[in-house]
Amino acid sequence: MDVKAIIRELLFSHDCVIIPGFGGFIANFYPASIDRNTGTFNPPVRKISFNRNLNHNDGLLISKISRVAGLNYGDARNIAEEFAHNLNSRILRGEKVVIDHLGAFTTNYENSIQFEPDEDINYYLDSYGLEPFQYLPAKEYDVRKRIIRRNDFGPIRNRSTRKNLWRAAIIVPLLALLVAIPLKTDLFRTKTETANLNPLVTAEFENNKKAVDEAAAYKLPDSALIVKQPESIPSAPVPVPAETKPVPSEPAPVAPAEKHYYGIITGSFKSEKNAISQVNKLKSQGFEPEINQATNGFYRVIAMKCADLETAKEKADSISGKFPGTWISKR
């Protein structure tokens, strides 16, 4: 039975293999390394060492012998003990015992067992096919010469001050013009009556915008508030009895002034289902909206009503952040 071959096979997959009554082989991992003196690159490796104190039976070697040879546990243990006894006796007699691809055993002057591992075998499976290789740096190449080499680019020309002033005279007016143009346009005005992004309500938004502008600009003249009485036709005086007293005539009833409000409309939809959907969104935001059907058949969603235009503008500005396209309609 070749016990040495079984030990070598176990070392490829285990970190420690113990020979009961003799000692244990330990596989130590070493990462890839570079020898800068010789320019040699070494792959990762597992090197074997030996510990005389690891001589107890952990069952690994005996179980492997039992499976390979088809023996029971007792016979396999006898084979392992006989192999350990043979190694001990040969080493104590002063012989040099060599185990192929593992190392050699000798004794020193104190009769202690010494182990010298075999450096040519790598028990790390992930390094299979990887061999050390040597790469020497290029000779007569000094990187310092490349760093300190002077590059002659010629003298640096100073820019003319007159040329810089000429450029500034062109650039500064252009910048001032770019700043002034947006301030003269509607880019920074508050979007109180921004049209809805829905293309179906573009025409309706224009009409509402025109109506709001006319309502804000229109003011009744003072003369319109004076009611002219029709001229009475002179008639002959009618004699009044002495006993009767003239009855005062009651003033003519004044027609109540027409009340109106400004509705903040967040959308106008052709489908009532879409209008109801936006009403639900407004309710979730804390509003009390309502739906009003316009003359053109569209369903307008009114988020809230305001008594004056200034309040409506402020509310519309705050609502338009969550509902773009909000506008104001006078009702």
Secondary structure, 3 states (H helix, E strand, C coil): CCHHHHHHHHHCCCCEEEECCCEEEEEEEECCEEECCCCEEECCEEEEEEECCCCCCCCHHHHHHHHHHCCCHHHHHHHHHHHHHHHHHHHHCCCCEEECCCEEEEECCCCCEEEEECCCCCCCHHHCCCCCEECCCCCCCCHHHHHHCCCCCCCCCCCCHHHHHHHHHHHHHHHHHHHHHHHHCHHHCCCCCCCCCCHHHHHHHHHHHHHHHHHHHCCCCHHHHCCCCCCCCCCCCCCCCCCCCCCCCCCCCCCCCCCCCEEEEEEEECCHHHHHHHHHHHHHCCCCCEEEECCCCCEEEEEEEECCHHHHHHHHHHHCCCCCCCEEEEC
